[in-house]
Amino acid sequence: MLNPAATPTVTAATHGSDLTATVHTAAQAATVALIVIIAASLYLLGCLIWPFGKCRRCKGAGKFKSPFGRAYRHCGRCQGSGLRIRLGRHVINHLRAVHGAGENTTTSKGKR
């Protein structure tokens, strides 16, 4: 009868491939994270330059035509401007408000 402990196993050969797979997975995750960070940065830069987008309800027209085509009414969502604030600009405005709240100009340092 064969002793199970005496049979050769090839587990040592698979340890190197596990490490290689882990390194490839970590490199791929880092690459994806870098791409996401770059894309988000470019989007926020675009929101700094162009803070407004077209209103989704009226598609930027600011008004709607009546069913018979003779009269117009203003869009209720954008109040007739045809513009909306982009999501990234909301994020930038929030970050500015949080940063501004941390700066307290009413207290003077060193004076009592």
C-alpha positions in Angstrom: 0.0 0.0 0.0 1.2 3.5 -0.8 1.8 6.0 2.0 0.0 9.3 1.2 2.8 11.3 2.8 5.4 9.6 0.5 3.6 10.7 -2.8 5.2 13.7 -4.4 3.2 16.9 -4.8 3.7 19.8 -7.0 2.5 22.5 -4.6 5.9 24.3 -4.6 5.6 25.1 -8.3 2.3 26.9 -7.9 3.4 29.4 -5.2 5.4 31.4 -7.7 2.5 31.8 -10.0 0.2 32.9 -7.2 2.7 35.7 -6.4 2.9 36.7 -10.0 -0.8 36.8 -10.3 -1.0 39.0 -7.2 1.5 41.4 -8.6 -0.3 41.6 -11.9 -3.6 42.2 -10.1 -2.2 44.9 -7.9 -0.6 46.6 -10.9 -3.9 46.5 -12.8 -5.8 47.9 -9.8 -3.3 50.7 -9.5 -3.7 51.5 -13.3 -7.5 51.5 -13.0 -7.3 53.8 -10.0 -4.9 56.2 -11.8 -7.2 56.3 -14.8 -10.3 57.0 -12.6 -8.4 59.8 -10.7 -7.3 61.4 -14.0 -10.8 61.3 -15.4 -12.4 62.8 -12.3 -9.7 65.5 -12.2 -10.4 66.4 -15.9 -14.2 66.4 -15.2 -13.8 68.8 -12.2 -11.5 71.0 -14.3 -14.2 71.1 -17.0 -16.8 72.0 -14.3 -14.5 74.9 -13.2 -14.4 76.3 -16.7 -18.0 75.5 -17.8 -20.1 75.4 -14.6 -23.5 75.2 -16.4 -25.0 72.5 -18.7 -28.2 72.5 -20.6 -31.5 72.0 -18.7 -32.6 68.4 -19.1 -36.3 69.2 -19.1 -36.4 71.8 -21.8 -33.1 70.7 -23.5 -31.6 74.2 -23.1 -34.4 76.1 -24.8 -35.8 77.6 -21.6 -39.3 77.4 -22.8 -42.0 75.0 -24.0 -44.4 75.4 -26.9 -48.1 75.0 -26.2 -49.9 72.0 -27.8 -51.3 74.1 -30.6 -47.9 75.8 -31.3 -48.9 79.4 -30.8 -47.8 80.2 -27.2 -44.8 79.5 -25.1 -44.3 79.1 -21.4 -41.1 79.2 -19.4 -39.5 76.0 -18.1 -40.3 75.5 -14.4 -37.0 73.8 -13.6 -34.6 76.4 -15.0 -37.0 79.4 -14.8 -36.5 80.0 -18.5 -32.7 80.3 -18.5 -32.1 76.9 -20.2 -29.2 76.2 -17.8 -28.5 74.0 -14.9 -25.5 73.7 -12.5 -23.5 70.6 -13.3 -22.9 67.9 -10.6 -19.2 68.5 -10.5 -19.8 72.2 -9.9 -22.0 71.3 -6.9 -19.1 69.2 -5.5 -16.7 72.1 -6.0 -19.1 74.6 -4.4 -19.5 72.2 -1.4 -15.8 71.8 -1.0 -15.3 75.6 -1.1 -18.0 76.0 1.5 -16.4 73.4 3.8 -13.0 75.0 3.4 -14.4 78.5 4.0 -16.1 77.3 7.2 -12.8 76.2 8.6 -11.3 79.7 8.3 -12.6 81.7 11.1 -11.7 85.4 10.7 -13.5 86.6 13.8 -10.9 85.5 16.2 -7.5 87.1 16.3 -4.5 85.0 17.2 -2.3 86.3 20.0 -4.6 89.2 21.0 -6.8 88.9 24.1 
